[in-house]
Amino acid sequence: MGNGPHAKLAELGLTLPEVAPPVANYVPAVQSGQHVFVSGQLPMAEGKLLATGKVGAGVSAEQAKDLAQRCALNALAAVDALVGLENLVKVVRVTGFVASAPGFTGQPGVINGASDLFGAVFGEAGRHARSAVGVSELPLDAPVEIELTVEVA
């Protein structure tokens, strides 16, 4: 398994975090048939948000891109805990929400933090459909949130 997803993450200097506990009444991920639907993941580490505020006012686009990568790692942790990351066949869809200051239009670049990670870890299987949406507020004043749908074996 030297070239599996955990090995690729290690090559990138990354490890999967503990699954972030839900902040309301839902579960981190649900499997239906061959798909796993991951609830919106915030940029949490060890139970705390890594940053708060709006992108384009207080949170830079580059910082937000890093936060989107953290959201993606949290999403992969939820997949791993439910079905095992080695069973992921394809990243199907990513929806990224960016808490945006008025006039900020760089949402696609921010969400590339997640998309780039999926490509680096899964190669062609990491290419996915995607939306990058600017919103006025996110839970806990998070700057970024990522939802993920994957196909599993």
C-alpha positions as CSV (number, residue, x, y, z in Angstrom):
1,M,0.0,0.0,0.0
2,G,2.9,2.3,-0.5
3,N,1.0,4.3,-3.1
4,G,-2.4,4.4,-1.3
5,P,-4.1,7.6,-0.2
6,H,-2.5,7.6,3.3
7,A,0.9,7.2,1.7
8,K,0.2,10.1,-0.7
9,L,-0.9,12.3,2.2
10,A,2.3,11.4,4.0
11,E,4.3,12.4,0.9
12,L,2.6,15.7,1.0
13,G,3.5,16.1,4.7
14,L,-0.2,15.7,5.7
15,T,-2.0,13.3,8.0
16,L,-5.7,12.9,8.5
17,P,-7.1,14.6,11.6
18,E,-9.6,13.1,14.0
19,V,-13.1,13.4,12.6
20,A,-14.4,16.9,13.5
21,P,-17.5,16.5,15.8
22,P,-20.7,17.9,14.3
23,V,-21.7,21.4,15.5
24,A,-25.4,20.5,15.3
25,N,-27.8,17.6,14.8
26,Y,-26.2,15.6,12.0
27,V,-23.5,13.0,11.3
28,P,-20.2,13.7,9.6
29,A,-20.8,11.3,6.7
30,V,-23.5,9.0,5.4
31,Q,-23.1,6.1,2.9
32,S,-25.9,5.5,0.4
33,G,-25.1,2.8,-2.2
34,Q,-21.7,3.4,-3.6
35,H,-21.6,7.1,-2.5
36,V,-20.5,8.8,0.7
37,F,-22.0,12.2,1.3
38,V,-19.8,14.2,3.7
39,S,-21.5,17.0,5.7
40,G,-20.1,20.5,5.4
41,Q,-16.6,20.6,7.0
42,L,-15.2,23.7,8.6
43,P,-11.5,24.4,9.0
44,M,-11.3,22.8,12.4
45,A,-8.2,21.4,14.1
46,E,-8.3,19.8,17.6
47,G,-11.9,21.1,18.1
48,K,-11.1,24.7,17.2
49,L,-11.6,26.9,14.1
50,L,-8.2,27.8,12.6
51,A,-9.6,31.3,11.7
52,T,-12.8,33.3,11.7
53,G,-14.0,36.2,9.6
54,K,-14.7,37.1,6.0
55,V,-12.4,36.4,3.0
56,G,-11.3,39.7,1.5
57,A,-11.6,41.5,4.9
58,G,-9.5,40.1,7.7
59,V,-8.8,36.7,6.0
60,S,-6.7,36.7,2.9
61,A,-7.5,34.6,-0.2
62,E,-4.3,32.7,0.3
63,Q,-5.0,32.0,3.9
64,A,-8.6,30.9,2.9
65,K,-7.1,28.5,0.3
66,D,-5.1,26.9,3.1
67,L,-8.2,26.7,5.2
68,A,-10.1,25.1,2.4
69,Q,-7.4,22.4,2.3
70,R,-8.0,21.8,6.0
71,C,-11.7,21.4,5.3
72,A,-10.9,18.9,2.6
73,L,-8.6,16.9,5.1
74,N,-11.5,16.9,7.6
75,A,-13.8,15.6,4.9
76,L,-11.4,12.8,4.0
77,A,-11.1,11.9,7.7
78,A,-14.9,11.5,7.7
79,V,-14.8,9.2,4.7
80,D,-11.9,7.2,6.2
81,A,-13.8,6.8,9.5
82,L,-16.9,5.6,7.7
83,V,-15.6,3.3,4.9
84,G,-11.8,3.5,4.8
85,L,-10.0,5.9,2.5
86,E,-8.5,3.1,0.5
87,N,-12.1,2.3,-0.7
88,L,-12.5,5.7,-2.3
89,V,-12.9,5.2,-6.1
90,K,-13.6,8.8,-7.2
91,V,-14.1,12.2,-5.8
92,V,-17.5,13.1,-7.4
93,R,-18.5,16.5,-6.3
94,V,-17.1,19.3,-4.1
95,T,-19.2,22.3,-3.0
96,G,-17.3,25.1,-1.4
97,F,-18.7,28.0,0.5
98,V,-16.7,31.1,1.1
99,A,-17.8,33.7,3.7
100,S,-17.0,36.7,1.4
101,A,-16.6,40.4,2.1
102,P,-18.5,42.7,-0.2
103,G,-16.8,42.8,-3.6
104,F,-14.7,39.6,-3.1
105,T,-15.0,37.4,-6.2
106,G,-12.1,35.0,-5.8
107,Q,-14.2,32.1,-4.5
108,P,-12.9,29.6,-7.1
109,G,-9.3,30.3,-6.2
110,V,-10.1,29.7,-2.5
111,I,-11.8,26.4,-3.1
112,N,-8.8,25.3,-5.2
113,G,-7.3,24.6,-1.8
114,A,-9.6,21.6,-1.5
115,S,-9.6,20.7,-5.2
116,D,-5.8,20.7,-5.5
117,L,-5.5,18.4,-2.5
118,F,-7.9,15.9,-4.0
119,G,-6.0,15.9,-7.2
120,A,-2.6,15.5,-5.4
121,V,-3.9,12.6,-3.4
122,F,-6.1,10.7,-5.9
123,G,-4.8,11.8,-9.3
124,E,-7.3,11.5,-12.1
125,A,-9.8,10.0,-9.5
126,G,-9.6,13.3,-7.6
127,R,-11.0,15.3,-10.5
128,H,-14.5,16.3,-9.7
129,A,-17.5,18.5,-10.4
130,R,-17.6,21.6,-8.2
131,S,-19.3,24.7,-7.1
132,A,-17.6,27.6,-5.4
133,V,-20.2,29.9,-3.7
134,G,-19.8,33.2,-1.9
135,V,-22.0,33.6,1.2
136,S,-22.5,36.3,3.8
137,E,-22.1,34.0,6.8
138,L,-21.0,30.5,7.7
139,P,-21.4,28.6,11.0
140,L,-19.2,29.8,13.9
141,D,-18.0,32.7,11.6
142,A,-15.9,30.2,9.7
143,P,-14.3,31.7,6.5
144,V,-14.7,28.5,4.4
145,E,-16.8,25.3,4.4
146,I,-16.5,22.2,2.1
147,E,-19.1,19.5,1.3
148,L,-17.9,16.4,-0.4
149,T,-19.5,13.5,-2.3
150,V,-17.3,10.5,-3.2
151,E,-17.8,7.1,-4.9
152,V,-16.6,4.1,-2.9
153,A,-16.0,0.4,-3.8
